[in-house]
Each structure stands twice: as C-alpha cells, then as structure tokens.
C-alpha cells in the first residue's frame, strides 16, 4: 500500500531528538527552529514529560469519558492556574482543527445563530467548519463551502464595524488567531482584538481566540490574545499543549452553559494525553518558559532586524516571521541542507521561526550565525 501523497517531503529521516536538536538516520545533527509546526514547546523528549507519560502508561493508557478520569481535573486546575482563566471550563479533544470545530459549534449552540466572521489569510484547520473559515481555497472542498462564513480584512476596524452593523443579529462568532501562523506571522492589533470584544458584547456574539499555534506561552503571554487585555469567550489550544502528544482543548467562559451530548469525543482527554499536557505545564512553570520565550524572542527579533536583506521582521515571543526578497528565495533550503537548521515558511516569501520555548541563548546565536552564513552563501554563489 502506498502512502497518500499530500505532503511535500524533504528527503531527511529523523530518528532521534533532544531539546532543540534532532538527528537523522546518518547521525547528522540539526538545530530545530520550527518545532514541527510549533508543536515542540518544552523541548524534544524532555525527561519530565517522558517520565510522566511512562508512569501513566504503566497504570492505564485509555478509558472512555463514560467514567471519572481525575487527571482531567488535575489538568484543568493547572491550566487555569497558568493561564489565569481559573473560572473557565475545559473541554478536551485531540487536535487544533477539532478544537476550532467544537468552538464554532458551541458558539452556534449558545447564540442560536449561523454566521461566523473570519479574516483574510486565516487558517483554522481542515475539518468541516474549521476549513470553512480558513482563507485558502486549496483546502476547501465543495462540500465545505458555506454562505455562513464572512471573510474580512485582517486588522481592519472599519470593515469589522460595518459587518456587525449589517449582520449583527445573525453573527454567532468571530474567530481570530492572535498571531496568524500559516498566514505568515501576522500579529492581530491589540486595538482590533479589543474592538472584537466590544462588538461581540454589543451584538451577543462569541469571541473565539484561536490559540492553536500562538497559545501555550509561545508569544510570551499564555495566550497571544492576552496582550490586548481582554478575555475571549472561548480559547482553542493544541500543538504545544502536548509537546508532540496529540491533545487539544477549548477553554470556555462561565456564561456559556454545557448540556449533555452537545459535544463529545472518544479519545479526547484520555489518560496519556492528560499526562503529557500536565507535564508540559509543569515544565513551563518550573523552568519559567513563558518569560524565557518573551526574552529570547526579543533578542532574536532585534538581531534579525539588523541583518541586511531580511524584511519586515515581526512576531511576539518565539513566534517570529520575516520576509525574504527574491534573491534570497532559496534561504530556507540553504539553511536546511547546507547548515542543518530546520525553519518553516509561509507562501510566497516568509520564513517562520517556532522553536522550543526552552531555546537557549547559545542556540539562538547558533541560528543567527547559520543564517548569516546561508545569506553569504547565496550572495557569493555564481549566477545561473
């Protein structure tokens, strides 16, 4: 049987990982500045994370949500403590798409409405509702197309106000990433997020803070939306929540009431997933990783802004992007294959950095040196 060919593959096989490094099957070491799409939050195979999962595996790995699972409440308590959302409710699931899917469904249940406002360059997942509010036609099958999704320009306050004035009584939710990841590291303006909060309050809509990539401390706050100083009604989480173990969740404000059977999941909140997620939060707290992400991110961005050729360096914490001019279009490839550094991209010309929050100053400098060398390599290469 062949694998279904939907991923562009680099011809590299990674067989070992530790901290911010990975090794291929030939023993070659790579610096990981991408964390597998922002998934690696506390470092590859962190010993506390490994032990938490091993200890849980030796007791029980899975049973369904038809019985009490105390580790779910332990996770909820720790998540409330670190996020500051102690009065919120937690629903556990498996992936970012599933988190956004359930958030949108819950908003519609709560309001009795159908329309959702999303934004240009948004990415919210590949399941039915999540992809319907994703701004990329390559991901949207005909069956996913709906008139209920309204796309507006990102950070455009006038367009947002006008949309609510015209459709306010029909809008169930506004869904927005605090920092767009797949869209190219576009930071939502604090004033724009505050306006979303105000308009949702005025019209009775639900503010959904998609924090799948920009949550779990990556931005230097627990949620990137926290920079705006307002609370969303629902926060969605995944990626860094499990440090590589599939786990996701939505944090739900207390005024949104649950009913039996309105949401459900087979694997969500299983014992192993909760152990992995708890380990992540414990390491983040013990090693002060949210503050480290903020400080390391400021250092990297200041250094990147000083490098000739890089354009529009932006981001928050360790969610950083910069534009690459045409003459450096092969920079990502040069970094990977010549300097053994993994980075990400967003089409057509953005390099994305999403390393472990435990990235050291030495590793940051290692990346900056490799980046300077890669740029020099391209500049000195003979013209075709």
Buried (B, 14 or more C-beta within 10 A) or exposed (E): EEEEEEEEEEEBEBEEBBBBBBBBEEEEEBBBBBBBBBBBBBBBBBEBBEEBBEEBEEEEEEEEBEEEBEBBEBBBBBBBEBBEBEEBBBBBBBBBBBBBBBBBBBBBBBBEBBBBBBBBBBBBBBBBBBBBBBBEEEBBEEEBEBEBBBBBEBBBBEBBBEBBEEBBEBBBBBBBBBBBBBBBBBBBBBEBBBBBBBBBEEBBBBBBBBBBBBBBBBBBBBBBBBBBEBBBBBBBBBBBBBBBBBBBBBBBBEEBEEEEEEBEBEBBBBBBBBBBBBBBBBBBBEBEBBEBBBBBBEBBBEBBEEEEBBEEBBBBBBBBBBBBEEEBEBBBBBBBBBBBBBBBBBEEBBBBBBBBBBBBEEBBEBBBEBBBBBBEBBEEEEEE
